Amino acid sequence: MLRNPSAYGPDRLRLLIGAVLLLPTLAVADPAYDSLIRQARTGNYTPALNLLRQLPVERQTAGQVSDHLLIASWARQDDEVLKVYERQGRQRQLTTQALTTVARTYRNQQRWAPAEAVYRQALLREPNNPQLQLGLALTLADGGKAAEAVQRARTLVVAKPEDVERRMALGYALSRAGQPFDSLFEFDQAFIRAGNQPEVVREYLIALQRARMPEPALRLSALHPGLLDPVTQRRLEGDLAAERVRLAEFPTRSESERFVIADRALKDYDQLLATWTPDASAHDDVVRWRIDRMGALKARARTAEVIHDYEALQVQGVQLPGYALRWVAAAYLDQRLPEKAAPLFRQAVAAPDADPSNQVVDSTALYYSLLENDQTGEARAVANDLASTQKPRVELKGLPLGNPNDAWLAAQQLAAQAATYGADLPTSEKSLENLVRTSPGNVGMRVAQADMFRARAWPRRAEIALKDAENQNPRHIDLEVSQGYNALELQEWRQLDVLADDVVDRAPENRQVQRLQRLRKVHEMAELRIEAETGKSHGGGAVSGSRDWGIETLLYSPPIDEDWRIFGGIGYATADFEEGTGHHRWQRLGVERRTRDMTLEAEVSNHSYGKGTKQGARLAIARDINDHWQYGGSLDYLAASTPLRALNANVTANGGSGFIRWRANESREWRLALSPSHFSDGNDRVEALLSGREGVYRSPGVQVDLGLEVAASRNSKEEAAYFNPRSDFSVLPTVSVNHVLYHRYETQWSQQFQAGAGTYSQRDYATGAIGLLSYGQRYRWNDVLETGANLSWINRPYDGQRESDVRLLVDLTYRF
């Protein structure tokens, strides 16, 4: 509240608005009374007040009551002023100066309605009195009638623009009307004209504070030490720190400067808290500083400290404002605690006083909190609701079509990305295609489209989209991170290193950057693979034996010169056959080269089986033509696919294979493989396998595929020591279900079901049915461990005899 002018002595009669109270003409010519009044005017109020208090009410004149009111006001006895007025002066014809004193006293007591009434009463006598008009304007401003106050004060300023008091009164009214910058203009004009007056300087400082300009206010305060009281001074210092917190969220001129302002704010808060925490009178300010300091910590990416401070405030029963809850929620999300972040973001979105300009930001944060908490359906609902509430254009007066609404575009992008993460990739593809067409220069939209292409198993299309975005902003962090993921997918290891090094150097605190760096480090690790299998056949064990088991361990080195890995492994297999038990031990040593579009492996091996030891070799290649087509093949000397029953009979096989694969997208794929081989007993075998799958249902937690396997083989030798049909043909349709039981970031636990029913036809035998059932579980942890187990049952005929085979397969991949 702009303070009332002081009236506490002749030397302080100059009011803030310039009023000078003149002593009224005495009602009686009494030399003794005159002497007491003169003493009061010099500051000795007590004798006059004692006399006036002792006068009987019925004998007091209007002039004496007026004198009593004035002198009591000089003596700072506001209660006495109002008591005398309400008991003795309300019905009397008081002087204008006395009425002014009463009105000002009511305002001092924040009793706006009676103050307004007395000012209006005085103005009936002197309607052109500027001091009364200013006093009424200030009272109206305080009493909630800011519009009328501004109108009155502005009229006075227009009439006399050089008058400092009028400028200050208008500035005060404007501040009460919620117009801090217009108010600052008026106080600035007053300061220009009377910058040597302490009261003007003080009010100008407060106007700067209201306009959120604490830094110039503090600079001016330093030039006038002692002008501000300690409370106002410390709050200004806190406001400066809060301003730096707000600025810390804005983009900086260079990435190296992005934490400079946040560090300054933290230094300010540390100093304020160290100074004022011991002072009990500063408790409320200390709490506010502790809250605002969390914003600086969040901007500084010290999110663990944000959570620590928040929880400490919670213990003390402190309720945080909405803007601070956003910091805390973001900190929880950054620390991978989405279950704690989501309720806080919901609170921010649903708050009655929520700023509409924050709706997109808050809803987007809520979406990611739900998504990372594996509440994909709720997350998508939030994104779709946001997209439906935003208008494509902002309506502006004078522009019939309005302007494009950036919030609408951001909401549409979020909805499209929600479809990507919600496993509704066709919808996402269509939405992003339309959005990219309407905003071709939007880097974020291109990045979102590239992420969708990669989810659809189209990394080369993603690469093209990212190259288009690179033309707009080649060093955009999100763009480079997405390019890094894509380089990993395309086996562009050197490009991955360049991109990862750049973003890690520029934004090491960014969680997406940290994720990319983590994947690069995993790629650079050694890799251990273990597979173990066991089974039991009922009905003869023509192929695998009546009881079999085997294990193989393979170890890959970390990448050498980016593209190369050395690997070595050992394995053992055994099974019981009619002719005896077979054993096979082997050792492998090889090299692998992985480059863009191609994976090449070469190895030598040593095999111990049957009656001796023999060396083998293998060369394999797989090459991508584009996102849809891949081909490959292998050449084997002493092929690993040689049946153990054949090896047990000292029969080996050399051969090879070739394949071609077509993949439409993530849920549709077909593969044709042809595998000729020559056995040492003179048998020539040719095998063909056509396999495919078609996704029929996709959600983040469940995927259902229909599959088909069509296999055929032909052997040139009729009689052999191993299962060797002259020719056969099988058709096996399957349905496969993958169900995610638990998912949290890089950890996932899932179960798999598969069922199939088909036919098997073997030359010289009748066609028989094939039945398949299997169940398995898989577990992935922290990018470095993946393990699974699968139990299957298959029933089918061999040489006209039906066999049932129960098999257990366990595998593990570990990177270190």
C-alpha positions in Angstrom: 0.0 0.0 0.0 1.3 3.4 -0.9 1.8 5.1 2.4 -0.3 8.0 3.6 1.5 11.2 3.9 3.1 11.9 7.3 1.4 14.5 9.5 3.3 14.0 12.7 4.8 17.5 13.1 5.3 20.8 11.4 8.5 19.7 9.8 6.8 16.6 8.4 3.6 18.1 7.2 4.5 17.4 3.6 2.3 14.5 2.6 3.4 11.8 0.1 0.9 13.4 -2.3 2.0 16.9 -1.2 -0.8 17.9 1.1 0.1 20.6 3.7 -2.4 20.7 6.5 -3.1 24.2 7.8 -4.4 24.7 11.3 -8.0 25.9 11.2 -9.0 29.2 12.5 -9.5 28.9 16.3 -13.0 28.8 17.5 -12.2 31.0 20.5 -9.7 33.6 21.0 -8.1 32.2 24.2 -4.4 33.1 24.7 -3.8 30.0 26.8 -5.5 27.7 24.2 -3.5 29.5 21.5 -0.3 28.7 23.4 -1.1 25.0 23.7 -1.9 24.8 20.0 1.4 26.5 19.1 3.2 23.9 21.3 1.5 21.1 19.5 2.7 22.6 16.2 6.2 22.4 17.4 5.9 18.8 18.4 4.7 19.0 22.1 1.3 17.4 21.6 0.5 16.2 25.2 -0.6 19.5 26.8 -3.1 20.3 24.0 -4.4 16.7 23.9 -4.8 16.6 27.6 -6.9 19.8 27.5 -9.0 18.7 24.6 -9.6 15.3 26.1 -10.9 16.9 29.3 -13.4 19.3 27.6 -17.0 18.1 28.0 -18.4 16.9 24.7 -21.4 19.2 24.9 -19.1 22.3 25.3 -16.7 21.5 22.4 -17.0 23.5 19.2 -16.6 22.1 15.7 -13.3 23.9 15.6 -12.0 22.3 18.8 -13.0 18.9 17.5 -11.1 19.6 14.3 -8.1 20.7 16.3 -8.3 17.5 18.4 -8.4 15.4 15.2 -5.4 17.1 13.7 -3.2 17.1 16.9 -4.0 13.4 17.6 -3.0 12.6 14.0 0.3 14.5 14.5 0.8 12.4 17.7 0.2 9.2 15.7 -2.8 8.4 17.7 -4.9 6.9 14.9 -7.3 5.1 17.3 -8.0 8.4 19.1 -8.6 10.2 15.8 -11.2 7.7 14.8 -12.7 7.6 18.2 -13.1 11.4 18.4 -14.5 11.5 14.9 -17.0 8.8 15.4 -18.2 10.0 18.8 -18.0 13.8 18.4 -17.3 14.8 14.9 -19.4 12.8 12.6 -22.4 15.1 12.9 -20.4 18.4 13.1 -19.3 20.8 10.4 -15.6 20.0 10.5 -12.9 21.7 8.5 -11.7 20.2 5.3 -8.3 19.6 6.8 -9.9 17.6 9.6 -11.9 15.6 7.2 -8.8 14.9 5.2 -7.1 13.7 8.4 -10.0 11.4 9.2 -10.1 9.9 5.7 -6.3 9.4 5.7 -6.5 7.7 9.1 -9.3 5.3 8.0 -7.0 4.4 5.1 -4.1 3.8 7.5 -6.4 1.4 9.3 -7.3 -0.2 5.9 -11.0 0.7 6.4 -11.5 1.6 2.7 -15.3 2.2 2.7 -15.4 4.9 5.4 -12.2 6.4 4.1 -13.8 6.7 0.6 -17.0 8.2 2.2 -15.1 10.9 4.1 -13.0 11.8 1.1 -16.1 12.2 -1.0 -17.7 14.3 1.8 -14.6 16.6 1.7 -14.7 16.8 -2.1 -18.3 18.1 -2.0 -16.8 21.2 -0.4 -13.7 21.4 -2.5 -14.2 19.4 -5.7 -11.1 20.8 -7.3 -8.8 20.1 -4.4 -6.1 17.9 -6.0 -4.9 16.5 -2.7 -8.4 15.2 -1.9 -8.7 13.8 -5.4 -5.4 12.0 -5.0 -6.3 10.6 -1.6 -9.6 9.4 -3.0 -7.8 7.7 -5.9 -5.4 5.9 -3.6 -8.3 4.8 -1.4 -10.3 3.5 -4.3 -7.2 1.6 -5.5 -6.9 -0.1 -2.1 -10.6 -0.8 -1.8 -10.8 -2.9 -5.0 -12.0 -0.1 -7.3 -8.8 0.0 -9.3 -10.5 1.0 -12.6 -12.1 4.1 -11.1 -8.8 4.9 -9.3 -6.8 4.7 -12.5 -9.3 6.9 -14.3 -9.2 9.6 -11.6 -5.4 9.5 -11.2 -4.9 9.6 -15.0 -7.1 12.7 -15.3 -5.0 14.4 -12.7 -1.8 13.5 -14.5 -3.1 14.7 -17.8 -4.0 18.0 -16.2 -0.5 18.4 -14.7 2.0 15.9 -16.1 5.0 17.3 -14.3 3.5 16.8 -10.9 5.4 14.0 -9.2 2.7 13.2 -6.7 0.2 12.7 -9.4 2.5 10.4 -11.3 3.1 8.3 -8.2 -0.6 8.1 -7.4 -1.4 6.9 -10.9 1.5 4.4 -10.7 0.1 3.1 -7.4 -3.5 2.7 -8.9 -2.1 0.9 -12.0 -0.2 -1.5 -9.7 -3.4 -2.3 -7.9 -5.1 -2.8 -11.3 -2.6 -5.5 -12.1 -0.7 -3.5 -14.6 2.9 -3.6 -13.2 4.7 -2.3 -16.3 2.3 0.7 -16.9 2.8 1.4 -13.2 6.5 1.2 -13.5 6.3 3.8 -16.3 4.6 6.3 -14.1 7.1 5.7 -11.2 9.9 6.0 -13.7 8.5 9.4 -14.8 8.3 10.5 -11.1 11.9 9.3 -10.6 13.2 11.3 -13.6 11.6 14.4 -12.1 12.4 13.9 -8.5 15.1 11.2 -8.2 16.7 13.1 -5.2 13.7 12.5 -3.0 14.0 9.3 -0.9 10.3 8.5 -0.9 10.2 8.7 -4.7 13.3 6.5 -5.0 11.8 4.0 -2.6 8.5 3.7 -4.5 10.4 3.4 -7.8 12.4 0.5 -6.3 9.3 -1.2 -5.3 7.8 -0.6 -8.7 10.8 -2.3 -10.3 10.3 -5.2 -7.9 6.7 -5.6 -8.9 7.7 -5.5 -12.6 10.1 -8.4 -11.9 13.2 -6.3 -12.4 15.1 -7.1 -9.3 18.6 -6.6 -10.7 18.2 -2.8 -11.6 16.3 -2.4 -8.3 19.2 -3.8 -6.4 21.7 -1.7 -8.3 19.7 1.4 -7.5 19.3 0.3 -3.9 23.1 0.0 -3.6 23.3 3.7 -4.5 20.9 4.6 -1.7 22.0 2.5 1.3 19.5 2.3 4.1 16.6 3.4 2.0 15.0 0.0 1.9 14.2 -1.9 5.1 16.0 -5.2 5.6 12.8 -7.2 4.7 12.3 -5.5 1.4 16.1 -5.7 0.7 16.3 -9.5 1.3 13.2 -10.1 -0.8 14.6 -8.2 -3.7 17.7 -10.4 -3.4 15.5 -13.5 -3.4 13.6 -12.1 -6.4 16.9 -11.7 -8.3 17.8 -15.4 -7.6 14.2 -16.4 -8.7 14.7 -14.4 -11.9 17.9 -16.3 -12.6 16.1 -19.6 -12.1 13.6 -18.6 -14.8 16.3 -17.5 -17.2 18.2 -20.7 -16.6 15.5 -22.6 -18.5 15.9 -20.5 -21.6 18.3 -21.4 -24.5 21.8 -19.8 -24.1 24.0 -18.3 -26.7 26.3 -21.3 -26.5 26.1 -24.7 -24.9 29.0 -24.0 -22.7 27.0 -21.2 -21.0 23.9 -23.2 -20.3 24.6 -23.7 -16.6 26.2 -20.3 -15.9 22.9 -18.6 -14.8 21.8 -21.6 -12.8 25.1 -21.6 -10.9 24.7 -17.9 -10.2 21.2 -18.6 -8.8 22.4 -21.4 -6.6 25.2 -19.1 -5.3 22.6 -16.4 -4.5 20.4 -18.9 -2.7 23.2 -20.4 -0.7 24.2 -17.0 0.5 20.6 -16.0 1.4 19.9 -19.2 3.2 23.2 -19.0 5.2 22.4 -15.5 6.2 18.7 -15.6 7.0 17.9 -19.2 8.1 18.9 -18.4 11.7 16.5 -15.5 11.8 13.0 -16.7 12.8 11.4 -13.6 11.3 12.6 -14.6 7.8 11.0 -18.1 8.0 8.5 -17.5 5.2 11.2 -16.1 2.9 13.6 -18.9 3.7 10.9 -21.5 2.8 10.2 -19.7 -0.5 14.0 -19.6 -1.3 14.3 -23.3 -0.6 11.4 -24.0 -3.0 12.8 -21.7 -5.7 16.3 -23.1 -5.3 14.9 -26.5 -6.5 14.3 -24.8 -9.9 18.0 -23.9 -10.1 19.0 -27.4 -9.2 16.7 -28.8 -11.8 18.1 -26.4 -14.5 21.6 -27.6 -13.4 20.5 -31.2 -13.9 21.0 -32.0 -10.2 17.7 -33.8 -10.0 18.6 -36.1 -7.2 19.1 -33.0 -5.0 15.7 -31.6 -6.1 14.1 -34.8 -4.8 16.0 -34.7 -1.6 15.0 -31.0 -0.9 11.4 -31.7 -1.9 11.1 -34.7 0.5 12.7 -32.6 3.3 10.0 -29.9 2.7 7.3 -32.5 2.7 8.4 -33.7 6.1 8.0 -30.2 7.4 4.5 -29.9 6.0 5.3 -27.4 3.2 2.9 -27.3 0.3 4.6 -26.5 -3.0 3.1 -24.2 -5.6 2.3 -25.6 -9.0 5.4 -24.3 -10.7 7.6 -26.1 -8.2 5.7 -29.3 -8.5 6.6 -29.4 -12.1 10.3 -29.2 -11.2 9.9 -32.1 -8.7 7.9 -34.2 -11.2 10.6 -33.6 -13.9 13.2 -34.6 -11.3 11.4 -37.8 -10.5 11.1 -38.6 -14.2 14.8 -37.9 -14.8 15.7 -40.2 -12.0 13.5 -43.0 -13.5 10.8 -42.8 -10.9 7.8 -42.2 -13.3 5.3 -43.7 -10.8 6.1 -40.6 -8.5 6.3 -38.1 -11.4 2.9 -39.0 -12.9 0.7 -37.9 -10.0 2.5 -34.6 -9.7 2.1 -33.9 -13.4 -1.6 -34.8 -13.2 -1.9 -32.3 -10.3 -0.2 -29.6 -12.4 -2.5 -30.3 -15.4 -5.7 -30.4 -13.4 -5.0 -27.5 -11.1 -7.8 -24.8 -11.2 -5.2 -22.0 -11.6 -3.2 -23.9 -14.2 -1.8 -21.6 -16.9 -3.3 -22.6 -20.3 0.1 -21.8 -21.9 1.6 -24.7 -19.9 -1.0 -27.2 -20.9 0.9 -28.8 -23.8 4.2 -28.9 -21.8 2.5 -30.4 -18.7 0.4 -32.9 -20.7 3.5 -34.0 -22.6 5.4 -34.6 -19.4 2.4 -36.5 -18.0 2.4 -38.6 -21.1 6.0 -39.6 -20.8 5.6 -40.3 -17.1 2.8 -42.7 -17.9 4.6 -44.3 -20.8 7.8 -44.9 -18.8 5.6 -46.4 -16.0 4.3 -48.9 -18.6 0.8 -47.4 -18.6 0.8 -47.1 -22.4 -3.0 -47.0 -22.8 -3.4 -44.1 -20.3 -0.5 -42.3 -21.9 -2.0 -42.5 -25.3 -5.3 -41.3 -24.0 -3.6 -38.2 -22.5 -1.9 -37.5 -25.9 -5.1 -37.9 -27.9 -7.1 -35.7 -25.4 -4.5 -33.0 -25.7 -4.5 -33.2 -29.5 -8.3 -32.9 -29.6 -8.4 -29.8 -27.4 -5.9 -27.7 -29.4 -7.0 -25.5 -32.3 -4.9 -25.5 -35.5 -4.9 -21.7 -35.6 -4.8 -18.9 -33.0 -7.5 -16.4 -33.6 -6.2 -12.8 -33.6 -8.2 -9.6 -33.9 -7.8 -8.2 -37.4 -6.6 -11.5 -38.9 -9.6 -13.5 -40.2 -7.6 -16.7 -40.6 -5.4 -16.2 -37.5 -1.9 -17.6 -37.1 -0.7 -21.2 -37.0 -0.8 -22.6 -33.5 2.5 -24.1 -32.4 0.7 -25.8 -29.5 -1.6 -27.6 -31.9 1.4 -28.9 -33.9 3.2 -30.1 -30.8 0.0 -31.9 -29.6 -0.4 -33.6 -33.0 3.2 -34.7 -32.9 2.7 -36.2 -29.4 -0.4 -38.1 -30.5 1.5 -39.5 -33.5 4.4 -40.6 -31.3 2.0 -42.1 -28.9 0.8 -44.3 -31.7 4.4 -45.4 -32.3 5.0 -46.3 -28.7 1.5 -47.8 -28.5 2.4 -50.3 -31.3 -0.1 -48.7 -33.7 2.6 -48.1 -36.2 0.4 -47.7 -39.4 -1.6 -44.9 -37.7 1.6 -43.3 -36.6 3.1 -43.5 -40.1 0.0 -41.9 -41.6 -0.2 -39.1 -39.0 3.5 -38.2 -39.2 3.5 -38.2 -43.0 0.7 -35.6 -43.0 2.4 -33.5 -40.3 5.8 -33.6 -42.0 4.1 -32.5 -45.2 2.5 -29.5 -43.5 5.7 -28.5 -41.6 8.7 -29.6 -43.6 11.1 -27.4 -41.7 10.2 -28.9 -38.3 13.2 -30.8 -37.0 11.4 -32.5 -34.2 8.7 -33.8 -36.6 11.4 -35.3 -38.8 13.1 -36.9 -35.9 9.7 -38.4 -34.7 9.2 -39.7 -38.2 12.6 -41.3 -38.3 12.0 -43.0 -34.9 8.7 -44.4 -36.3 10.6 -45.7 -39.5 13.1 -47.4 -37.3 10.3 -49.0 -35.2 8.9 -50.3 -38.5 12.3 -51.9 -39.3 13.1 -49.3 -42.0 16.4 -47.8 -40.8 17.3 -46.5 -44.3 14.1 -44.6 -44.7 14.8 -43.2 -41.2 18.3 -42.1 -42.5 16.7 -40.2 -45.3 14.3 -38.4 -43.0 17.2 -37.5 -40.7 19.2 -36.2 -43.5 16.3 -33.9 -44.5 16.2 -32.6 -40.9 20.0 -32.1 -40.9 19.6 -29.4 -43.6 17.5 -27.4 -41.1 19.6 -27.8 -37.9 22.6 -30.1 -38.3 23.6 -30.0 -34.6 20.2 -30.4 -33.0 20.7 -32.7 -30.0 17.6 -34.8 -30.6 18.6 -35.1 -34.3 22.1 -36.3 -33.6 20.8 -38.8 -30.9 18.4 -40.3 -33.4 21.1 -40.5 -36.0 23.2 -42.3 -33.5 20.5 -44.9 -32.9 20.2 -45.3 -36.6 23.9 -45.7 -37.1 23.8 -48.5 -34.5 21.0 -50.2 -36.5 22.8 -49.9 -39.8 26.2 -51.0 -38.4 27.7 -47.6 -39.1 30.1 -47.9 -36.2 32.4 -44.9 -37.0 29.4 -42.7 -37.6 28.0 -43.8 -34.2 31.3 -42.8 -32.5 31.3 -39.4 -34.1 27.7 -38.7 -33.1 28.0 -40.1 -29.6 31.2 -38.2 -28.9 29.7 -35.0 -30.0 26.4 -35.1 -28.0 28.2 -36.5 -24.9 30.6 -33.6 -25.0 27.7 -31.0 -25.5 25.0 -32.4 -23.3 26.3 -35.1 -21.0 23.3 -34.7 -18.6 20.7 -35.4 -21.3 19.1 -38.7 -20.6 18.7 -39.6 -24.3 22.4 -38.8 -24.8 23.2 -41.1 -21.8 21.1 -43.8 -23.4 22.9 -43.6 -26.7 26.2 -43.6 -24.9 25.1 -46.7 -22.9 24.2 -48.6 -26.1 27.5 -47.7 -27.6 29.4 -49.0 -24.6 27.3 -52.2 -24.7 28.2 -52.6 -28.4 31.9 -52.3 -27.5 31.7 -55.1 -24.9 32.7 -58.7 -25.2 29.8 -61.1 -25.7 29.2 -64.6 -24.3 26.6 -66.9 -25.8 25.5 -70.2 -24.2 22.9 -72.6 -25.6 21.9 -75.8 -24.0 19.3 -78.3 -25.2 17.9 -81.5 -24.1 15.0 -83.7 -25.2 13.3 -87.0 -24.9 11.6 -88.9 -27.8 8.9 -91.5 -27.5 8.5 -93.8 -30.4 12.0 -94.5 -31.7 14.0 -91.3 -31.8 14.7 -91.5 -35.5 16.2 -88.1 -35.7 17.6 -86.8 -32.4 17.7 -90.1 -30.4 15.6 -91.3 -27.6 17.4 -89.2 -25.1 19.7 -86.3 -26.1 21.3 -83.2 -24.8 23.9 -80.7 -25.9 25.6 -77.4 -25.0 27.6 -74.8 -26.8 29.5 -71.8 -25.5 30.7 -69.1 -27.8 32.7 -66.0 -26.8 33.1 -62.9 -29.0 35.9 -60.4 -28.4 35.1 -56.6 -28.1 35.1 -54.9 -31.6 38.6 -54.6 -33.2 39.1 -51.6 -35.5 35.3 -51.1 -35.3 34.2 -53.8 -37.8 35.9 -57.0 -36.6 35.4 -59.5 -33.8 37.2 -62.7 -33.0 35.2 -65.6 -31.6 35.8 -69.0 -30.2 33.7 -71.6 -28.7 33.3 -75.2 -27.6 30.4 -77.6 -27.6 29.3 -81.1 -26.8 26.3 -83.2 -27.8 25.2 -86.7 -27.0 22.2 -88.9 -27.8 21.0 -92.5 -27.5 20.2 -94.4 -30.7 19.3 -98.0 -31.4 22.9 -98.7 -32.5 24.4 -97.1 -29.5 25.2 -93.7 -27.9 26.6 -90.9 -30.0 29.0 -88.2 -28.8 30.3 -85.1 -30.5 32.8 -82.6 -29.2 33.8 -79.6 -31.2 35.9 -76.4 -30.9 35.4 -73.3 -33.1 37.7 -70.3 -33.9 36.7 -67.6 -36.2 36.4 -64.0 -37.2 33.3 -61.8 -37.8 33.1 -58.6 -39.8 30.1 -56.3 -39.5 29.8 -53.3 -41.8 26.9 -51.4 -43.4 24.6 -53.8 -45.2 26.8 -56.9 -44.6 27.8 -59.4 -42.0 30.6 -61.9 -42.8 31.8 -64.8 -40.7 34.7 -67.2 -41.3 35.7 -70.0 -39.0 37.7 -73.2 -38.6 36.6 -76.0 -36.3 37.8 -79.3 -34.8 35.4 -82.2 -34.4 35.7 -85.3 -32.3 33.0 -88.0 -32.9 32.5 -91.6 -33.7 35.9 -93.1 -34.5 38.1 -90.0 -34.9 38.8 -86.3 -35.2 38.3 -84.1 -38.2 38.7 -80.4 -39.0 36.0 -78.3 -40.5 35.5 -74.8 -41.9 32.6 -72.4 -42.5 32.1 -69.2 -44.5 28.8 -67.3 -44.1 27.5 -63.9 -45.4 24.3 -61.9 -45.0 23.8 -58.8 -47.1 21.0 -56.2 -47.1 19.8 -54.9 -50.4 17.5 -52.3 -48.8 15.0 -52.1 -45.9 13.0 -55.0 -47.4 15.3 -57.4 -49.0 18.2 -59.4 -47.7 20.1 -62.4 -49.1 22.9 -64.6 -47.8 24.4 -68.0 -47.7 27.1 -70.2 -46.2 29.6 -72.8 -47.3 30.4 -75.6 -44.8 33.1 -78.2 -44.7 32.0 -80.7 -42.2 28.7 -78.9 -41.6 27.4 -78.3 -38.1 24.0 -79.4 -39.3 25.2 -83.0 -39.9 23.0 -85.3 -37.8 24.7 -86.7 -34.7 23.4 -90.2 -35.8 25.4 -89.8 -39.0 28.5 -88.7 -37.2 28.1 -91.7 -34.9 28.2 -93.9 -38.0 31.4 -92.0 -39.1 29.4 -90.2 -41.9 30.1 -86.5 -42.4 28.5 -83.9 -44.6 29.7 -80.9 -46.5 27.3 -78.4 -48.0 26.0 -74.9 -47.9 22.9 -72.9 -47.9 21.4 -69.8 -49.4 18.5 -67.7 -48.5 16.5 -64.6 -49.5 14.3 -62.7 -47.1 11.6 -60.1 -47.8 10.4 -58.1 -44.9 7.5 -55.6 -45.4 7.7 -54.2 -41.9 7.9 -55.1 -38.3 5.0 -57.6 -38.5 5.3 -59.2 -42.0 8.2 -61.3 -43.2 8.9 -64.2 -45.5 12.1 -66.2 -46.0 13.1 -68.9 -48.5 16.1 -71.0 -47.8 17.7 -73.7 -50.0 20.3 -76.0 -48.4 22.2 -78.7 -50.5 24.6 -81.0 -48.8 26.7 -84.1 -49.7 27.3 -86.9 -47.2 30.4 -88.9 -47.2 28.4 -92.1 -47.7 27.4 -90.8 -51.1 24.1 -89.3 -50.3 23.1 -86.0 -51.8 20.4 -84.0 -49.9 18.6 -80.9 -50.9 16.3 -79.1 -48.4 14.0 -76.1 -48.9 12.2 -74.1 -46.3 9.7 -71.4 -46.8 8.8 -69.6 -43.6 6.8 -66.5 -42.9 4.8 -64.6 -40.3 2.0 -62.1 -40.4 1.2 -59.9 -37.4 -2.5 -60.0 -36.6 -2.5 -58.1 -33.3 -0.1 -55.6 -31.8 -0.1 -53.8 -28.5 2.7 -52.8 -26.2 2.1 -55.8 -24.0 0.8 -58.5 -26.4 1.8 -59.4 -30.0 0.1 -62.2 -32.0 1.5 -63.6 -35.2 0.3 -66.2 -37.6 3.1 -68.2 -39.0 3.7 -70.8 -41.8 6.5 -73.2 -42.4 6.6 -75.2 -45.7 9.5 -77.6 -45.9 10.6 -80.1 -48.4 13.7 -82.3 -48.8 15.1 -84.9 -51.2 17.8 -87.5 -50.7 19.6 -89.5 -53.4 20.4 -92.5 -51.2 17.7 -94.8 -50.1 19.4 -96.5 -47.2 21.5 -94.7 -44.6 22.5 -94.9 -41.0 20.4 -91.8 -40.2 16.9 -90.6 -41.0 17.0 -90.2 -44.8 13.6 -90.0 -46.5 13.7 -90.2 -50.3 11.6 -87.1 -50.3 9.2 -85.4 -47.9 7.0 -82.4 -47.6 5.5 -80.7 -44.6 3.1 -77.8 -44.0 2.9 -76.3 -40.5 0.7 -73.2 -39.8 1.3 -71.7 -36.4 0.0 -69.1 -34.1 2.5 -67.4 -31.8 1.8 -65.1 -28.8 4.3 -62.9 -27.0 3.1 -61.5 -23.7 5.1 -59.0 -21.7 4.7 -59.8 -18.0 6.9 -57.0 -16.7 8.6 -54.0 -18.3 10.6 -51.2 -16.8 13.1 -49.4 -18.9 15.8 -51.9 -20.0 14.3 -54.7 -18.0 11.7 -56.9 -19.5 10.2 -60.3 -18.6 7.9 -62.0 -21.2 6.3 -65.3 -22.0 5.7 -67.0 -25.3 3.1 -69.4 -26.5 3.1 -71.2 -29.8 0.7 -73.8 -31.2 0.7 -75.4 -34.6 -1.1 -78.1 -36.6 -0.1 -79.3 -40.0 0.7 -82.3 -42.2 3.7 -84.3 -43.1 4.1 -86.4 -46.2 6.9 -88.8 -46.8 7.4 -90.8 -49.9 6.3 -94.4 -49.6 4.3 -93.6 -46.5 1.0 -92.1 -45.8 0.5 -88.5 -44.9 0.3 -87.8 -41.2 -0.6 -85.0 -39.0 1.9 -82.7 -37.1 1.0 -81.1 -33.8 3.1 -78.5 -32.0 2.8 -76.9 -28.6 5.5 -74.7 -26.9 5.8 -72.4 -24.0 8.8 -70.2 -23.0 9.9 -67.2 -21.1 12.5 -64.6 -21.7 14.2 -62.1 -19.5 16.3 -59.0 -20.5 18.2 -56.9 -18.0 20.2 -53.7 -18.4 21.1 -54.2 -22.0 23.8 -56.8 -21.1 21.9 -59.9 -20.2 19.3 -61.8 -22.1 18.2 -65.3 -21.2 15.3 -67.6 -22.0 13.9 -71.1 -21.8 11.5 -72.8 -24.1 9.7 -76.2 -23.5 8.1 -77.7 -26.6 6.2 -80.8 -27.6 5.9 -82.0 -31.2 4.2 -85.1 -32.5 4.8 -86.3 -36.1 5.5 -89.4 -38.1 9.0 -90.6 -39.2 9.1 -93.6 -41.7 5.4 -94.2 -40.9 5.9 -94.4 -37.2 4.6 -91.6 -35.0 7.0 -90.0 -32.5 6.5 -87.5 -29.7 9.5 -85.3 -28.9 9.7 -83.1 -25.8 12.5 -80.6 -25.8 13.9 -77.9 -23.5 16.0 -75.2 -24.9 17.9 -72.7 -22.7 20.0 -69.8 -24.0 21.9 -66.9 -22.4 23.7 -63.9 -23.9 25.8 -61.8 -21.6 27.9 -58.8 -22.6 30.7 -57.6 -20.3 
